[in-house]
Amino acid sequence: MTKSILFFGFLLVFLGLTLPGTQGRRIPRCELVKILRNRSFEGFVGKTVADWVCLVQHESNYDTHAFNDNGGKSRDYGIFQINSKYWCDDGRTPGTSNTCRINCSKFQDDNIEDDIRCAKIIAKEARGLTPWVAWKKYCQGKKLDSYVKGC
């Protein structure tokens, strides 16, 4: 009995170290503020860094590996929850536009440079942040100072 428990414990540790993680990196709020300021998000398409941070909090909770299945029709990927129907190709969404010309899996790693490039393409094409449902629901027209306060 003890050997089987020991073996099972070893197996769990081994699998935890060798399999790709399902948990992404949660970028701290002030770190994200700094990244977005450095990438010229302030004033981009008439929005503030606070708008973008609010969007990220409500879309992905700052998780670089965030994923959402939209009932099998499309999926949202990464910290900005970029949709496979219009912006990236996940190999599973029929008729994708793939406007950002990228595989959706690139939005689920800890390097958010490609996420930033695509998010800017989306916002520029839409002339704002309306493609993001969470931004419309939680951020649009709201006082957002708290999202950048202390950063």
VMD Tcl script that draws the C-alpha trace (Angstrom):
set ca {
  {0.00 0.00 0.00}
  {2.78 2.45 0.92}
  {4.68 1.67 -2.28}
  {1.62 2.37 -4.43}
  {1.01 5.69 -2.65}
  {4.67 6.60 -3.07}
  {4.56 5.64 -6.74}
  {1.37 7.64 -7.27}
  {2.96 10.67 -5.58}
  {6.07 10.36 -7.76}
  {3.89 10.06 -10.87}
  {1.96 13.23 -10.00}
  {5.17 15.19 -9.44}
  {6.67 13.84 -12.68}
  {3.57 14.73 -14.71}
  {3.39 18.15 -13.10}
  {6.95 18.88 -14.17}
  {6.81 17.46 -17.70}
  {3.35 18.32 -19.02}
  {2.69 21.82 -20.32}
  {0.98 23.92 -17.70}
  {-2.63 24.90 -17.95}
  {-2.08 27.80 -15.61}
  {-0.75 30.92 -17.23}
  {1.10 33.78 -15.74}
  {-1.06 36.38 -14.11}
  {0.52 39.70 -14.94}
  {0.29 42.03 -11.93}
  {-1.93 45.05 -12.62}
  {0.81 47.69 -12.27}
  {3.17 45.65 -14.44}
  {0.49 45.58 -17.14}
  {-0.03 49.34 -16.77}
  {3.69 49.87 -17.34}
  {3.73 47.54 -20.37}
  {0.74 49.27 -21.95}
  {2.15 52.74 -21.32}
  {5.47 51.69 -22.87}
  {3.62 50.33 -25.94}
  {1.76 53.63 -26.52}
  {-1.72 52.49 -25.46}
  {-2.51 55.82 -23.77}
  {-4.73 57.68 -26.24}
  {-4.63 54.87 -28.82}
  {-8.03 54.84 -30.60}
  {-9.10 57.50 -28.10}
  {-8.88 55.16 -25.09}
  {-6.85 55.27 -21.90}
  {-4.55 52.68 -20.38}
  {-7.25 52.35 -17.69}
  {-9.73 51.23 -20.38}
  {-7.31 48.53 -21.50}
  {-6.53 47.34 -17.96}
  {-10.26 47.17 -17.18}
  {-10.77 45.17 -20.38}
  {-7.99 42.73 -19.46}
  {-9.23 42.28 -15.89}
  {-12.74 41.42 -17.01}
  {-11.78 39.37 -20.08}
  {-8.96 37.22 -18.65}
  {-8.27 38.30 -15.07}
  {-4.72 39.13 -16.26}
  {-4.10 35.47 -17.20}
  {-1.83 35.00 -20.23}
  {-3.18 31.47 -20.80}
  {-6.89 32.36 -20.55}
  {-9.21 30.39 -22.83}
  {-12.94 30.49 -23.45}
  {-14.99 28.24 -25.73}
  {-17.95 30.10 -27.23}
  {-20.23 27.10 -27.62}
  {-18.01 25.41 -30.20}
  {-18.48 28.19 -32.76}
  {-15.29 30.06 -31.86}
  {-12.83 30.41 -29.01}
  {-11.13 33.32 -27.21}
  {-7.42 33.18 -26.41}
  {-4.96 34.89 -24.09}
  {-4.85 37.97 -21.92}
  {-6.99 40.00 -24.37}
  {-9.29 37.04 -25.18}
  {-8.73 37.32 -28.93}
  {-11.43 35.53 -30.92}
  {-10.69 32.75 -33.42}
  {-13.57 33.65 -35.75}
  {-12.10 36.98 -36.77}
  {-8.57 37.56 -35.53}
  {-6.52 34.34 -35.33}
  {-6.51 30.77 -36.65}
  {-6.91 27.90 -34.20}
  {-7.40 25.22 -36.86}
  {-10.87 24.47 -35.48}
  {-12.97 27.52 -36.32}
  {-14.53 27.29 -39.78}
  {-14.33 30.43 -41.91}
  {-11.87 32.33 -39.74}
  {-10.78 35.70 -41.11}
  {-7.43 35.47 -39.26}
  {-7.00 39.24 -39.62}
  {-3.95 39.25 -37.33}
  {-2.33 36.47 -39.42}
  {-1.33 34.35 -36.44}
  {-2.06 31.00 -34.81}
  {-4.30 31.51 -31.77}
  {-1.99 29.37 -29.61}
  {0.56 32.22 -29.73}
  {-1.81 34.17 -27.49}
  {-1.54 31.60 -24.71}
  {2.12 31.95 -23.87}
  {3.68 34.39 -21.42}
  {5.08 36.65 -24.14}
  {2.29 39.13 -24.81}
  {4.01 41.07 -27.63}
  {1.97 39.29 -30.32}
  {-1.19 39.71 -28.21}
  {-0.49 43.46 -28.06}
  {0.04 43.69 -31.82}
  {-3.24 41.91 -32.53}
  {-5.20 43.85 -29.87}
  {-4.06 47.07 -31.54}
  {-5.16 45.77 -34.95}
  {-8.58 44.90 -33.51}
  {-8.98 48.28 -31.82}
  {-7.80 50.20 -34.87}
  {-10.16 48.31 -37.18}
  {-13.09 48.82 -34.79}
  {-12.06 52.41 -33.95}
  {-12.32 51.51 -30.28}
  {-12.80 48.63 -27.87}
  {-16.34 47.60 -28.80}
  {-15.32 44.13 -30.09}
  {-14.68 43.19 -26.43}
  {-17.97 42.35 -24.70}
  {-16.44 42.69 -21.23}
  {-15.22 46.22 -21.98}
  {-18.72 47.24 -23.10}
  {-20.31 45.65 -20.03}
  {-17.85 46.65 -17.28}
  {-15.73 49.56 -18.53}
  {-17.44 51.68 -21.17}
  {-18.62 54.99 -19.72}
  {-17.38 54.09 -16.21}
  {-14.89 55.86 -13.96}
  {-11.73 53.80 -14.42}
  {-9.07 55.65 -12.41}
  {-8.77 52.77 -9.94}
  {-7.33 50.52 -12.66}
  {-4.15 52.61 -12.87}
  {-4.11 54.16 -9.39}
  {-0.81 53.68 -7.59}
  {1.00 52.58 -10.74}
}
mol new
graphics top color blue
foreach p $ca { graphics top sphere $p radius 0.5 }
foreach p [lrange $ca 0 end-1] q [lrange $ca 1 end] { graphics top cylinder $p $q radius 0.2 }
display resetview
